[in-house]
Amino acid sequence: MEPALDAASIARLHGEACWDCGAVATTLHPAGEVRLESGKVWKIRKCITHRPLSEAQWRREACYYCGDPLDLRTAMEVGQRMVRWQGRWASILPRRHAGCGGGQ
């Protein structure tokens, strides 16, 4: 084990916690990978607050939760959310599928 890694870092590297905030009691989404000094590559995951949104999600044309395209006639409002965008917090009003992420 790398000397600088602690239990929180290991959970993040294993995709069991959000890479940015360490949240574990939430749905985690693939968010790229990280390479350790040893050369080992780990797939990382982020909670919905920290994962990057696609252009379609920003335009409210894709589901906030799963990222799949929406039928804009049947899409449901999620409500205001604060997300990270270009290093700052931004307020958005995303949409979702009827059965997607309702309890989150």
C-alpha positions in Angstrom: 0.0 0.0 0.0 1.2 3.5 -0.8 2.3 5.3 2.4 0.0 8.3 1.9 -3.2 6.3 1.6 -5.6 6.1 4.5 -9.0 4.2 4.8 -10.9 7.1 3.1 -8.5 7.2 0.2 -8.8 3.4 -0.3 -12.6 3.6 -0.3 -12.3 6.3 -3.0 -9.9 4.3 -5.1 -12.1 1.2 -4.9 -15.1 3.3 -6.1 -16.9 2.8 -2.8 -16.9 6.6 -2.0 -17.2 9.8 -4.0 -13.8 10.8 -5.2 -14.4 14.5 -4.2 -16.3 14.4 -1.0 -16.1 10.8 0.3 -19.9 10.3 0.4 -20.8 6.6 0.6 -24.6 6.7 1.2 -25.5 7.8 -2.3 -25.5 6.6 -5.9 -22.0 6.8 -7.4 -21.3 7.4 -11.1 -18.2 6.6 -13.2 -15.9 9.6 -13.4 -12.7 8.6 -15.1 -9.6 7.2 -13.5 -6.6 8.0 -11.4 -3.0 6.7 -11.8 -0.9 6.2 -8.6 2.8 6.8 -8.5 3.3 3.1 -8.7 1.6 3.1 -12.1 -1.6 1.3 -10.9 -4.8 2.7 -12.5 -8.0 2.9 -10.5 -11.5 3.7 -11.9 -13.0 6.5 -9.8 -16.6 7.3 -9.1 -18.4 10.5 -8.0 -21.7 11.3 -6.3 -24.3 13.2 -8.4 -23.2 16.5 -6.9 -19.6 16.2 -8.1 -19.9 14.2 -11.4 -19.5 16.2 -14.6 -22.8 16.8 -16.5 -23.0 16.4 -20.3 -24.0 19.2 -22.6 -27.4 17.5 -23.0 -27.9 17.5 -19.2 -27.1 21.2 -19.0 -29.6 21.9 -21.8 -32.2 19.8 -20.0 -32.4 17.4 -22.9 -31.0 14.4 -21.0 -31.9 12.9 -17.6 -30.1 14.5 -14.7 -29.6 11.0 -13.1 -28.8 8.6 -15.9 -27.8 10.9 -18.7 -30.1 9.2 -21.3 -32.1 11.5 -23.7 -35.5 12.7 -22.5 -38.8 12.9 -24.2 -39.4 16.5 -23.3 -43.2 15.9 -23.3 -43.0 13.4 -20.4 -39.8 14.7 -18.6 -40.2 15.6 -14.9 -38.6 18.5 -13.1 -36.0 17.6 -10.5 -35.9 20.9 -8.8 -33.0 23.3 -8.3 -29.6 21.7 -7.8 -26.2 23.2 -7.1 -23.4 21.6 -9.1 -19.7 22.3 -9.7 -19.1 23.9 -13.1 -15.7 25.2 -14.2 -14.5 25.2 -10.6 -17.5 27.1 -9.2 -20.9 26.2 -7.9 -23.8 26.8 -10.3 -27.6 26.5 -9.9 -29.4 24.4 -12.5 -33.0 23.2 -13.0 -32.6 19.7 -14.4 -35.2 17.2 -15.6 -35.4 13.4 -15.2 -37.3 10.4 -16.5 -40.5 9.5 -14.6 -38.8 6.5 -12.9 -35.3 7.8 -12.5 -33.8 9.1 -9.3 -37.1 10.1 -7.7 -36.0 9.4 -4.1 -32.7 11.2 -4.4 
